[in-house]
Amino acid sequence: MGMRQHGEGPAAMLAIGTANPTNLLPQDVFADNFFRMTKSDHLTQLKEKMNRICEKTGIEKRHFHLTEDTLGVHPEFLDRDLPSLDARIEMAATAVPKLAQSAATKAIAEWGRPATDITHLVFSTYSAWEAPSADLKLATLLGLPPTVCRTILSLHGCYGGGRALHLAKELAENNRGARVLVACAETTLVCLGSPDGANLVGYALFGDGAGAVIVGAGPFGEGERPLFEMVSATQTTIPRTEHVLGMQATAGGIDFHLAIQVPMLIGQNVERCLLDAFGDDAPCDWNELFWAVHPGGRPILDNIDTVLKLDTGKLAASRHVLREYGNMSGATIVFVLDELRRRRKEEDNGHLLPEWGAMLAFGPGITIETMVLRSPR
Ligand SMILES: CC(C)(COP(=O)(O)OP(=O)(O)OC[C@H]1O[C@@H](n2cnc3c(N)ncnc32)[C@H](O)[C@@H]1OP(=O)(O)O)[C@@H](O)C(=O)NCCC(=O)NCCSC(=O)/C=C/c1ccc(O)cc1
Protein backbone atom coordinates (compact mmCIF):
# COMPACT_ATOMS: atom_id res chain seq x y z
CA MET A 1 0.00 0.00 0.00
CA GLY A 2 0.99 3.67 0.04
CA MET A 3 4.11 4.44 -1.99
CA ARG A 4 3.67 1.65 -4.48
CA GLN A 5 0.37 3.05 -5.65
CA HIS A 6 1.93 6.34 -6.75
CA GLY A 7 3.80 7.12 -9.94
CA GLU A 8 7.49 8.01 -9.72
CA GLY A 9 8.76 11.56 -10.10
CA PRO A 10 6.78 14.32 -11.71
CA ALA A 11 4.46 13.33 -14.54
CA ALA A 12 5.63 14.05 -18.08
CA MET A 13 4.13 14.63 -21.49
CA LEU A 14 5.02 11.55 -23.53
CA ALA A 15 3.49 12.44 -26.92
CA ILE A 16 1.66 15.35 -28.56
CA GLY A 17 -0.72 15.50 -31.53
CA THR A 18 -2.71 18.32 -33.14
CA ALA A 19 -5.36 18.57 -35.87
CA ASN A 20 -7.45 21.19 -37.69
CA PRO A 21 -10.37 21.10 -40.10
CA THR A 22 -9.08 21.37 -43.69
CA ASN A 23 -11.18 24.44 -44.51
CA LEU A 24 -9.10 27.57 -43.91
CA LEU A 25 -9.58 31.30 -44.36
CA PRO A 26 -6.77 33.87 -44.70
CA GLN A 27 -7.27 36.65 -42.17
CA ASP A 28 -6.96 39.43 -44.77
CA VAL A 29 -10.14 38.27 -46.54
CA PHE A 30 -12.03 37.25 -43.41
CA ALA A 31 -13.97 40.50 -42.93
CA ASP A 32 -15.01 40.60 -46.61
CA ASN A 33 -16.16 36.96 -46.58
CA PHE A 34 -17.88 37.24 -43.24
CA PHE A 35 -19.86 40.40 -44.06
CA ARG A 36 -20.83 39.02 -47.48
CA MET A 37 -21.99 35.66 -46.06
CA THR A 38 -23.98 37.32 -43.29
CA LYS A 39 -25.48 39.80 -45.79
CA SER A 40 -24.09 42.63 -43.68
CA ASP A 41 -22.17 44.58 -46.35
CA HIS A 42 -24.42 47.58 -45.72
CA LEU A 43 -22.95 47.88 -42.19
CA THR A 44 -19.94 49.71 -43.61
CA GLN A 45 -18.60 51.16 -40.34
CA LEU A 46 -18.77 47.79 -38.62
CA LYS A 47 -17.01 46.17 -41.57
CA GLU A 48 -14.24 48.78 -41.50
CA LYS A 49 -13.84 48.17 -37.80
CA MET A 50 -13.67 44.42 -38.42
CA ASN A 51 -10.91 45.02 -40.97
CA ARG A 52 -9.01 47.22 -38.46
CA ILE A 53 -9.32 44.52 -35.80
CA CYS A 54 -8.31 41.67 -38.15
CA GLU A 55 -5.16 43.57 -39.18
CA LYS A 56 -4.05 43.85 -35.57
CA THR A 57 -4.70 40.30 -34.44
CA GLY A 58 -1.31 38.92 -35.47
CA ILE A 59 -3.23 36.16 -37.27
CA GLU A 60 -2.60 35.16 -40.90
CA LYS A 61 -5.10 32.34 -41.25
CA ARG A 62 -7.59 30.22 -39.31
CA HIS A 63 -9.21 26.84 -39.86
CA PHE A 64 -12.97 26.32 -39.58
CA HIS A 65 -15.26 23.32 -39.48
CA LEU A 66 -18.02 25.46 -41.03
CA THR A 67 -17.75 25.96 -44.79
CA GLU A 68 -19.78 28.19 -47.09
CA ASP A 69 -21.60 25.03 -48.22
CA THR A 70 -22.63 24.04 -44.68
CA LEU A 71 -23.66 27.60 -43.96
CA GLY A 72 -25.80 27.53 -47.11
CA VAL A 73 -27.78 24.67 -45.53
CA HIS A 74 -27.95 26.45 -42.17
CA PRO A 75 -28.84 30.09 -42.86
CA GLU A 76 -30.03 30.32 -39.23
CA PHE A 77 -26.36 30.15 -38.10
CA LEU A 78 -25.74 33.54 -39.63
CA ASP A 79 -28.77 35.30 -38.17
CA ARG A 80 -28.70 35.80 -34.41
CA ASP A 81 -32.47 36.41 -34.38
CA LEU A 82 -33.24 32.87 -35.60
CA PRO A 83 -33.05 29.89 -33.22
CA SER A 84 -30.00 27.79 -34.06
CA LEU A 85 -28.82 26.22 -30.81
CA ASP A 86 -30.34 22.75 -31.52
CA ALA A 87 -28.69 22.49 -34.94
CA ARG A 88 -25.36 23.73 -33.61
CA ILE A 89 -25.35 21.24 -30.74
CA GLU A 90 -26.20 18.40 -33.11
CA MET A 91 -23.38 19.37 -35.49
CA ALA A 92 -20.87 19.79 -32.66
CA ALA A 93 -21.82 16.41 -31.18
CA THR A 94 -20.20 14.72 -34.19
CA ALA A 95 -17.59 17.30 -35.20
CA VAL A 96 -15.93 17.81 -31.81
CA PRO A 97 -15.08 14.17 -31.01
CA LYS A 98 -13.97 13.58 -34.62
CA LEU A 99 -11.58 16.53 -34.51
CA ALA A 100 -10.26 15.27 -31.16
CA GLN A 101 -9.85 11.81 -32.67
CA SER A 102 -7.55 13.17 -35.41
CA ALA A 103 -5.26 14.80 -32.82
CA ALA A 104 -5.40 11.85 -30.40
CA THR A 105 -4.59 9.31 -33.12
CA LYS A 106 -1.38 11.21 -33.87
CA ALA A 107 -0.44 11.40 -30.19
CA ILE A 108 -1.11 7.68 -29.66
CA ALA A 109 0.95 6.78 -32.76
CA GLU A 110 3.88 8.84 -31.48
CA TRP A 111 3.55 7.29 -28.01
CA GLY A 112 3.88 3.84 -29.64
CA ARG A 113 1.66 1.87 -27.27
CA PRO A 114 -1.85 0.54 -28.02
CA ALA A 115 -4.83 2.80 -27.28
CA THR A 116 -6.06 0.10 -24.90
CA ASP A 117 -3.17 1.02 -22.53
CA ILE A 118 -4.82 4.40 -21.85
CA THR A 119 -6.30 4.37 -18.34
CA HIS A 120 -7.75 7.92 -18.08
CA LEU A 121 -9.24 10.43 -20.49
CA VAL A 122 -9.57 14.14 -19.75
CA PHE A 123 -11.50 15.96 -22.48
CA SER A 124 -11.84 19.73 -22.55
CA THR A 125 -14.12 21.71 -24.87
CA TYR A 126 -16.52 24.64 -24.88
CA SER A 127 -18.54 22.90 -27.60
CA ALA A 128 -20.14 19.94 -25.80
CA TRP A 129 -23.65 20.57 -24.53
CA GLU A 130 -25.15 17.09 -24.07
CA ALA A 131 -24.70 13.89 -22.04
CA PRO A 132 -23.22 11.37 -22.53
CA SER A 133 -20.71 13.70 -24.03
CA ALA A 134 -17.73 14.09 -26.35
CA ASP A 135 -15.48 12.17 -23.95
CA LEU A 136 -17.49 8.95 -24.40
CA LYS A 137 -17.71 9.44 -28.17
CA LEU A 138 -13.94 9.92 -28.37
CA ALA A 139 -13.31 6.84 -26.21
CA THR A 140 -15.48 4.80 -28.58
CA LEU A 141 -13.86 6.21 -31.73
CA LEU A 142 -10.38 5.40 -30.40
CA GLY A 143 -11.32 1.98 -29.03
CA LEU A 144 -10.32 2.87 -25.46
CA PRO A 145 -11.13 0.13 -22.92
CA PRO A 146 -14.53 0.27 -21.14
CA THR A 147 -12.62 0.72 -17.86
CA VAL A 148 -11.08 4.04 -18.97
CA CYS A 149 -11.87 6.77 -16.38
CA ARG A 150 -13.37 9.66 -18.32
CA THR A 151 -13.69 13.30 -17.26
CA ILE A 152 -15.20 16.05 -19.39
CA LEU A 153 -14.20 19.63 -18.66
CA SER A 154 -16.70 22.01 -20.20
CA LEU A 155 -16.61 25.76 -20.43
CA HIS A 156 -13.18 26.38 -18.96
CA GLY A 157 -12.73 28.24 -22.24
CA CYS A 158 -9.21 29.22 -23.11
CA TYR A 159 -7.55 27.81 -19.99
CA GLY A 160 -9.20 24.40 -20.57
CA GLY A 161 -6.00 22.93 -22.01
CA GLY A 162 -3.98 24.13 -19.03
CA ARG A 163 -6.61 22.78 -16.61
CA ALA A 164 -6.72 19.41 -18.38
CA LEU A 165 -2.92 19.05 -18.31
CA HIS A 166 -2.82 20.05 -14.63
CA LEU A 167 -5.48 17.44 -13.81
CA ALA A 168 -3.69 14.80 -15.92
CA LYS A 169 -0.50 15.45 -13.95
CA GLU A 170 -2.32 14.78 -10.69
CA LEU A 171 -4.01 11.65 -12.04
CA ALA A 172 -0.75 10.25 -13.40
CA GLU A 173 1.23 10.94 -10.23
CA ASN A 174 -1.41 9.44 -7.96
CA ASN A 175 -2.10 6.26 -9.90
CA ARG A 176 0.93 4.13 -10.62
CA GLY A 177 1.01 3.05 -14.25
CA ALA A 178 -1.73 5.49 -15.30
CA ARG A 179 -1.54 6.80 -18.84
CA VAL A 180 -3.79 9.81 -19.29
CA LEU A 181 -5.01 11.01 -22.67
CA VAL A 182 -5.67 14.75 -22.60
CA ALA A 183 -7.82 15.88 -25.51
CA CYS A 184 -8.97 19.43 -26.25
CA ALA A 185 -11.20 20.16 -29.24
CA GLU A 186 -12.75 23.51 -30.05
CA THR A 187 -14.92 24.67 -32.89
CA THR A 188 -16.46 28.08 -33.45
CA LEU A 189 -19.50 26.49 -35.10
CA VAL A 190 -21.36 26.87 -31.80
CA CYS A 191 -20.84 30.64 -31.69
CA LEU A 192 -20.28 32.07 -35.17
CA GLY A 193 -23.16 34.39 -36.06
CA SER A 194 -23.94 37.75 -37.60
CA PRO A 195 -21.76 40.75 -36.70
CA ASP A 196 -22.70 43.28 -34.08
CA GLY A 197 -20.60 45.79 -32.16
CA ALA A 198 -20.01 43.41 -29.26
CA ASN A 199 -18.72 40.27 -30.95
CA LEU A 200 -16.30 41.45 -33.64
CA VAL A 201 -13.15 40.71 -31.63
CA GLY A 202 -14.20 37.11 -30.91
CA TYR A 203 -15.09 36.48 -34.56
CA ALA A 204 -11.72 37.92 -35.60
CA LEU A 205 -9.80 35.83 -33.08
CA PHE A 206 -11.20 32.33 -32.61
CA GLY A 207 -10.40 29.35 -34.82
CA ASP A 208 -11.00 25.59 -34.78
CA GLY A 209 -8.51 22.93 -33.74
CA ALA A 210 -7.75 20.01 -31.46
CA GLY A 211 -4.76 19.00 -29.40
CA ALA A 212 -3.95 15.76 -27.59
CA VAL A 213 -1.23 14.85 -25.10
CA ILE A 214 -0.36 11.52 -23.47
CA VAL A 215 0.65 12.09 -19.84
CA GLY A 216 2.27 9.56 -17.55
CA ALA A 217 4.63 9.31 -14.56
CA GLY A 218 7.43 6.79 -14.01
CA PRO A 219 8.32 4.06 -14.24
CA PHE A 220 8.41 4.62 -18.01
CA GLY A 221 8.05 1.72 -20.41
CA GLU A 222 10.47 0.86 -23.16
CA GLY A 223 10.26 3.49 -25.87
CA GLU A 224 8.46 6.01 -23.67
CA ARG A 225 10.34 9.28 -23.77
CA PRO A 226 9.37 12.34 -21.66
CA LEU A 227 9.02 15.44 -23.87
CA PHE A 228 8.30 17.88 -21.01
CA GLU A 229 8.27 17.09 -17.31
CA MET A 230 5.33 18.70 -15.51
CA VAL A 231 7.13 19.77 -12.35
CA SER A 232 4.46 21.73 -10.48
CA ALA A 233 1.24 23.55 -11.27
CA THR A 234 -1.02 26.21 -9.78
CA GLN A 235 -4.31 27.86 -10.62
CA THR A 236 -5.08 31.47 -9.68
CA THR A 237 -8.27 33.46 -10.13
CA ILE A 238 -8.00 37.23 -10.40
CA PRO A 239 -10.52 38.56 -7.85
CA ARG A 240 -13.53 40.49 -9.08
CA THR A 241 -12.94 39.85 -12.79
CA GLU A 242 -15.69 37.29 -13.38
CA HIS A 243 -17.56 39.67 -15.68
CA VAL A 244 -14.77 40.58 -18.10
CA LEU A 245 -14.56 37.29 -19.98
CA GLY A 246 -17.25 34.70 -20.58
CA MET A 247 -19.76 32.84 -22.67
CA GLN A 248 -23.40 31.84 -22.39
CA ALA A 249 -25.93 29.75 -24.35
CA THR A 250 -28.71 31.62 -26.15
CA ALA A 251 -31.33 30.40 -28.64
CA GLY A 252 -29.24 31.92 -31.44
CA GLY A 253 -26.00 30.19 -30.46
CA ILE A 254 -23.27 30.66 -27.88
CA ASP A 255 -22.57 34.29 -27.01
CA PHE A 256 -19.22 35.38 -25.67
CA HIS A 257 -17.75 38.60 -24.42
CA LEU A 258 -14.16 39.73 -24.14
CA ALA A 259 -13.76 43.03 -22.31
CA ILE A 260 -11.15 45.44 -23.54
CA GLN A 261 -9.31 45.26 -20.18
CA VAL A 262 -8.44 41.54 -20.50
CA PRO A 263 -4.88 41.94 -21.86
CA MET A 264 -4.07 44.54 -19.18
CA LEU A 265 -5.49 42.40 -16.34
CA ILE A 266 -3.47 39.39 -17.45
CA GLY A 267 -0.32 41.51 -17.75
CA GLN A 268 -0.80 42.88 -14.22
CA ASN A 269 -1.23 39.46 -12.63
CA VAL A 270 1.02 37.10 -14.49
CA GLU A 271 4.27 37.70 -12.63
CA ARG A 272 2.67 37.01 -9.24
CA CYS A 273 1.34 33.68 -10.57
CA LEU A 274 4.81 32.76 -11.81
CA LEU A 275 6.43 33.68 -8.48
CA ASP A 276 3.86 31.50 -6.67
CA ALA A 277 4.42 28.58 -9.04
CA PHE A 278 8.24 28.72 -8.97
CA GLY A 279 8.61 29.62 -5.27
CA ASP A 280 12.26 29.56 -4.20
CA ASP A 281 13.25 28.29 -7.66
CA ALA A 282 12.12 31.47 -9.44
CA PRO A 283 14.92 32.69 -11.73
CA CYS A 284 16.31 36.25 -11.33
CA ASP A 285 15.67 36.80 -15.05
CA TRP A 286 12.60 35.28 -16.74
CA ASN A 287 14.70 34.98 -19.91
CA GLU A 288 16.39 31.96 -18.33
CA LEU A 289 13.22 29.96 -19.08
CA PHE A 290 11.52 28.63 -22.21
CA TRP A 291 7.92 29.78 -22.59
CA ALA A 292 4.65 28.07 -23.56
CA VAL A 293 2.05 30.85 -23.32
CA HIS A 294 -1.55 30.64 -24.52
CA PRO A 295 -1.76 33.27 -27.28
CA GLY A 296 -5.14 34.62 -26.18
CA GLY A 297 -4.52 37.67 -28.35
CA ARG A 298 -1.56 39.67 -29.65
CA PRO A 299 -1.73 42.38 -26.93
CA ILE A 300 -1.72 39.67 -24.24
CA LEU A 301 1.61 38.39 -25.56
CA ASP A 302 2.91 41.97 -25.90
CA ASN A 303 1.99 42.74 -22.28
CA ILE A 304 3.67 39.57 -21.03
CA ASP A 305 6.82 40.47 -22.98
CA THR A 306 6.79 43.90 -21.33
CA VAL A 307 6.06 42.97 -17.70
CA LEU A 308 8.48 40.03 -17.68
CA LYS A 309 11.11 41.94 -19.73
CA LEU A 310 11.38 39.03 -22.16
CA ASP A 311 13.85 39.11 -25.04
CA THR A 312 12.47 39.16 -28.58
CA GLY A 313 11.67 35.65 -29.68
CA LYS A 314 10.97 34.22 -26.21
CA LEU A 315 7.28 33.92 -27.12
CA ALA A 316 8.03 32.88 -30.71
CA ALA A 317 6.18 29.54 -30.42
CA SER A 318 3.05 31.31 -29.12
CA ARG A 319 3.19 33.99 -31.82
CA HIS A 320 3.71 31.32 -34.49
CA VAL A 321 0.61 29.41 -33.36
CA LEU A 322 -1.47 32.61 -33.19
CA ARG A 323 -0.35 33.56 -36.72
CA GLU A 324 -1.07 30.11 -38.24
CA TYR A 325 -4.29 29.16 -36.42
CA GLY A 326 -5.69 32.04 -34.35
CA ASN A 327 -6.94 31.47 -30.82
CA MET A 328 -8.30 27.90 -30.67
CA SER A 329 -9.28 28.40 -27.05
CA GLY A 330 -8.31 25.44 -24.83
CA ALA A 331 -6.61 23.51 -27.66
CA THR A 332 -4.12 26.29 -28.40
CA ILE A 333 -1.66 25.52 -25.60
CA VAL A 334 -1.12 22.02 -27.02
CA PHE A 335 -0.14 23.55 -30.38
CA VAL A 336 2.34 25.81 -28.55
CA LEU A 337 3.91 22.83 -26.75
CA ASP A 338 4.10 20.95 -30.05
CA GLU A 339 5.78 23.94 -31.74
CA LEU A 340 8.30 24.24 -28.87
CA ARG A 341 9.37 20.63 -29.12
CA ARG A 342 9.65 20.98 -32.90
CA ARG A 343 11.93 23.98 -32.42
CA ARG A 344 13.94 22.07 -29.81
CA LYS A 345 14.53 19.26 -32.30
CA GLU A 346 15.79 21.70 -34.90
CA GLU A 347 18.04 23.35 -32.32
CA ASP A 348 20.46 20.43 -32.01
CA ASN A 349 18.86 18.08 -29.51
CA GLY A 350 17.64 20.64 -27.05
CA HIS A 351 20.89 22.57 -26.87
CA LEU A 352 19.33 25.99 -27.17
CA LEU A 353 16.09 25.37 -25.31
CA PRO A 354 16.65 26.16 -21.61
CA GLU A 355 16.18 23.31 -19.16
CA TRP A 356 13.35 25.02 -17.26
CA GLY A 357 10.19 26.54 -18.65
CA ALA A 358 6.81 28.01 -17.80
CA MET A 359 3.41 27.24 -19.27
CA LEU A 360 0.62 29.82 -18.93
CA ALA A 361 -3.03 29.57 -19.96
CA PHE A 362 -5.82 32.10 -19.30
CA GLY A 363 -9.55 32.16 -19.59
CA PRO A 364 -12.86 33.05 -17.94
CA GLY A 365 -12.61 33.81 -14.22
CA ILE A 366 -10.19 35.41 -15.07
CA THR A 367 -8.31 32.21 -14.35
CA ILE A 368 -4.60 31.71 -14.88
CA GLU A 369 -3.16 28.18 -15.03
CA THR A 370 0.60 28.12 -14.50
CA MET A 371 2.85 25.07 -14.83
CA VAL A 372 6.57 24.72 -14.25
CA LEU A 373 8.05 22.56 -17.00
CA ARG A 374 11.41 20.88 -17.42
CA SER A 375 12.87 19.83 -20.72
CA PRO A 376 14.76 16.59 -19.97
CA ARG A 377 18.46 16.78 -20.84
C1 LIG B 1 -6.67 42.55 -32.17
C2 LIG B 1 -7.26 43.41 -31.07
C3 LIG B 1 -8.78 43.21 -31.03
C4 LIG B 1 -6.96 44.88 -31.40
O1 LIG B 1 -5.57 45.14 -31.34
P1 LIG B 1 -5.04 46.39 -30.48
O2 LIG B 1 -3.57 46.35 -30.50
O3 LIG B 1 -5.69 46.36 -29.14
O4 LIG B 1 -5.51 47.61 -31.40
P2 LIG B 1 -6.45 48.87 -31.09
O5 LIG B 1 -6.29 49.33 -29.68
O6 LIG B 1 -6.18 49.84 -32.18
O7 LIG B 1 -7.91 48.28 -31.26
C5 LIG B 1 -8.53 48.14 -32.55
C6 LIG B 1 -10.02 48.22 -32.34
O8 LIG B 1 -10.46 47.07 -31.59
C7 LIG B 1 -11.25 47.52 -30.48
N1 LIG B 1 -11.12 46.55 -29.40
C8 LIG B 1 -9.98 46.10 -28.83
N2 LIG B 1 -10.26 45.19 -27.89
C9 LIG B 1 -11.59 45.06 -27.85
C10 LIG B 1 -12.49 44.26 -27.08
N3 LIG B 1 -12.04 43.42 -26.19
N4 LIG B 1 -13.81 44.40 -27.33
C11 LIG B 1 -14.27 45.25 -28.28
N5 LIG B 1 -13.47 46.01 -29.03
C12 LIG B 1 -12.15 45.93 -28.83
C13 LIG B 1 -10.68 48.86 -30.12
O9 LIG B 1 -11.60 49.62 -29.39
C14 LIG B 1 -10.40 49.44 -31.51
O10 LIG B 1 -11.60 49.96 -32.06
P3 LIG B 1 -11.54 51.21 -33.09
O11 LIG B 1 -10.96 52.34 -32.29
O12 LIG B 1 -12.95 51.43 -33.50
O13 LIG B 1 -10.63 50.79 -34.22
C15 LIG B 1 -6.60 43.04 -29.72
O14 LIG B 1 -7.00 43.99 -28.73
C16 LIG B 1 -6.94 41.64 -29.26
O15 LIG B 1 -6.44 40.65 -29.79
N6 LIG B 1 -7.78 41.55 -28.24
C17 LIG B 1 -8.25 40.27 -27.71
C18 LIG B 1 -7.60 39.94 -26.41
C19 LIG B 1 -8.45 38.99 -25.64
O16 LIG B 1 -9.29 39.40 -24.86
N7 LIG B 1 -8.26 37.70 -25.83
C20 LIG B 1 -9.02 36.71 -25.15
C21 LIG B 1 -8.19 36.15 -23.99
S1 LIG B 1 -9.00 34.91 -23.11
C22 LIG B 1 -9.21 33.74 -24.22
O17 LIG B 1 -8.24 33.41 -24.84
C23 LIG B 1 -10.53 33.17 -24.49
C24 LIG B 1 -11.58 33.09 -23.68
C25 LIG B 1 -12.81 32.53 -24.18
C26 LIG B 1 -14.02 33.03 -23.77
C27 LIG B 1 -15.18 32.56 -24.28
C28 LIG B 1 -15.14 31.59 -25.28
O18 LIG B 1 -16.26 31.15 -25.87
C29 LIG B 1 -13.94 31.08 -25.70
C30 LIG B 1 -12.80 31.57 -25.16
The ligand as an SDF file (V2000), in Angstrom:
LIG
                    3D

 59 62  0  0  0  0  0  0  0  0999 V2000
   -6.6650   42.5480  -32.1700 C   0  0  0  0  0  0  0  0  0  0  0  0
   -7.2580   43.4070  -31.0710 C   0  0  0  0  0  0  0  0  0  0  0  0
   -8.7760   43.2110  -31.0260 C   0  0  0  0  0  0  0  0  0  0  0  0
   -6.9640   44.8810  -31.3990 C   0  0  0  0  0  0  0  0  0  0  0  0
   -5.5720   45.1450  -31.3370 O   0  0  0  0  0  0  0  0  0  0  0  0
   -5.0390   46.3850  -30.4780 P   0  0  0  0  0  0  0  0  0  0  0  0
   -3.5690   46.3540  -30.5000 O   0  0  0  0  0  0  0  0  0  0  0  0
   -5.6870   46.3630  -29.1360 O   0  0  0  0  0  0  0  0  0  0  0  0
   -5.5050   47.6130  -31.3990 O   0  0  0  0  0  0  0  0  0  0  0  0
   -6.4480   48.8660  -31.0900 P   0  0  0  0  0  0  0  0  0  0  0  0
   -6.2860   49.3310  -29.6800 O   0  0  0  0  0  0  0  0  0  0  0  0
   -6.1840   49.8390  -32.1780 O   0  0  0  0  0  0  0  0  0  0  0  0
   -7.9080   48.2810  -31.2560 O   0  0  0  0  0  0  0  0  0  0  0  0
   -8.5260   48.1390  -32.5490 C   0  0  0  0  0  0  0  0  0  0  0  0
  -10.0190   48.2230  -32.3360 C   0  0  0  0  0  0  0  0  0  0  0  0
  -10.4570   47.0720  -31.5880 O   0  0  0  0  0  0  0  0  0  0  0  0
  -11.2530   47.5160  -30.4820 C   0  0  0  0  0  0  0  0  0  0  0  0
  -11.1150   46.5490  -29.3990 N   0  0  0  0  0  0  0  0  0  0  0  0
   -9.9850   46.0970  -28.8290 C   0  0  0  0  0  0  0  0  0  0  0  0
  -10.2640   45.1930  -27.8850 N   0  0  0  0  0  0  0  0  0  0  0  0
  -11.5930   45.0610  -27.8510 C   0  0  0  0  0  0  0  0  0  0  0  0
  -12.4920   44.2590  -27.0840 C   0  0  0  0  0  0  0  0  0  0  0  0
  -12.0380   43.4200  -26.1900 N   0  0  0  0  0  0  0  0  0  0  0  0
  -13.8140   44.3970  -27.3290 N   0  0  0  0  0  0  0  0  0  0  0  0
  -14.2680   45.2460  -28.2810 C   0  0  0  0  0  0  0  0  0  0  0  0
  -13.4730   46.0120  -29.0330 N   0  0  0  0  0  0  0  0  0  0  0  0
  -12.1460   45.9300  -28.8330 C   0  0  0  0  0  0  0  0  0  0  0  0
  -10.6780   48.8610  -30.1240 C   0  0  0  0  0  0  0  0  0  0  0  0
  -11.6010   49.6230  -29.3930 O   0  0  0  0  0  0  0  0  0  0  0  0
  -10.3980   49.4430  -31.5070 C   0  0  0  0  0  0  0  0  0  0  0  0
  -11.6010   49.9570  -32.0610 O   0  0  0  0  0  0  0  0  0  0  0  0
  -11.5390   51.2060  -33.0890 P   0  0  0  0  0  0  0  0  0  0  0  0
  -10.9590   52.3440  -32.2920 O   0  0  0  0  0  0  0  0  0  0  0  0
  -12.9490   51.4260  -33.5020 O   0  0  0  0  0  0  0  0  0  0  0  0
  -10.6320   50.7930  -34.2150 O   0  0  0  0  0  0  0  0  0  0  0  0
   -6.5950   43.0440  -29.7210 C   0  0  0  0  0  0  0  0  0  0  0  0
   -6.9970   43.9890  -28.7310 O   0  0  0  0  0  0  0  0  0  0  0  0
   -6.9390   41.6420  -29.2580 C   0  0  0  0  0  0  0  0  0  0  0  0
   -6.4400   40.6530  -29.7870 O   0  0  0  0  0  0  0  0  0  0  0  0
   -7.7770   41.5480  -28.2400 N   0  0  0  0  0  0  0  0  0  0  0  0
   -8.2540   40.2700  -27.7130 C   0  0  0  0  0  0  0  0  0  0  0  0
   -7.5960   39.9380  -26.4110 C   0  0  0  0  0  0  0  0  0  0  0  0
   -8.4540   38.9880  -25.6360 C   0  0  0  0  0  0  0  0  0  0  0  0
   -9.2920   39.3990  -24.8600 O   0  0  0  0  0  0  0  0  0  0  0  0
   -8.2620   37.7030  -25.8270 N   0  0  0  0  0  0  0  0  0  0  0  0
   -9.0240   36.7110  -25.1510 C   0  0  0  0  0  0  0  0  0  0  0  0
   -8.1940   36.1520  -23.9880 C   0  0  0  0  0  0  0  0  0  0  0  0
   -9.0010   34.9120  -23.1090 S   0  0  0  0  0  0  0  0  0  0  0  0
   -9.2140   33.7380  -24.2230 C   0  0  0  0  0  0  0  0  0  0  0  0
   -8.2400   33.4090  -24.8440 O   0  0  0  0  0  0  0  0  0  0  0  0
  -10.5250   33.1660  -24.4920 C   0  0  0  0  0  0  0  0  0  0  0  0
  -11.5830   33.0910  -23.6830 C   0  0  0  0  0  0  0  0  0  0  0  0
  -12.8110   32.5340  -24.1760 C   0  0  0  0  0  0  0  0  0  0  0  0
  -14.0200   33.0260  -23.7660 C   0  0  0  0  0  0  0  0  0  0  0  0
  -15.1810   32.5650  -24.2810 C   0  0  0  0  0  0  0  0  0  0  0  0
  -15.1350   31.5880  -25.2820 C   0  0  0  0  0  0  0  0  0  0  0  0
  -16.2640   31.1480  -25.8660 O   0  0  0  0  0  0  0  0  0  0  0  0
  -13.9360   31.0780  -25.7010 C   0  0  0  0  0  0  0  0  0  0  0  0
  -12.7980   31.5660  -25.1640 C   0  0  0  0  0  0  0  0  0  0  0  0
  1  2  1  0
  2  3  1  0
  2  4  1  0
  2 36  1  0
  4  5  1  0
  5  6  1  0
  6  7  2  0
  6  8  1  0
  6  9  1  0
  9 10  1  0
 10 11  2  0
 10 12  1  0
 10 13  1  0
 13 14  1  0
 14 15  1  0
 15 16  1  0
 15 30  1  0
 16 17  1  0
 17 18  1  0
 17 28  1  0
 18 19  1  0
 18 27  1  0
 19 20  2  0
 20 21  1  0
 21 22  1  0
 21 27  2  0
 22 23  1  0
 22 24  2  0
 24 25  1  0
 25 26  2  0
 26 27  1  0
 28 29  1  0
 28 30  1  0
 30 31  1  0
 31 32  1  0
 32 33  2  0
 32 34  1  0
 32 35  1  0
 36 37  1  0
 36 38  1  0
 38 39  2  0
 38 40  1  0
 40 41  1  0
 41 42  1  0
 42 43  1  0
 43 44  2  0
 43 45  1  0
 45 46  1  0
 46 47  1  0
 47 48  1  0
 48 49  1  0
 49 50  2  0
 49 51  1  0
 51 52  2  0
 52 53  1  0
 53 54  1  0
 53 59  2  0
 54 55  2  0
 55 56  1  0
 56 57  1  0
 56 58  2  0
 58 59  1  0
M  END
$$$$
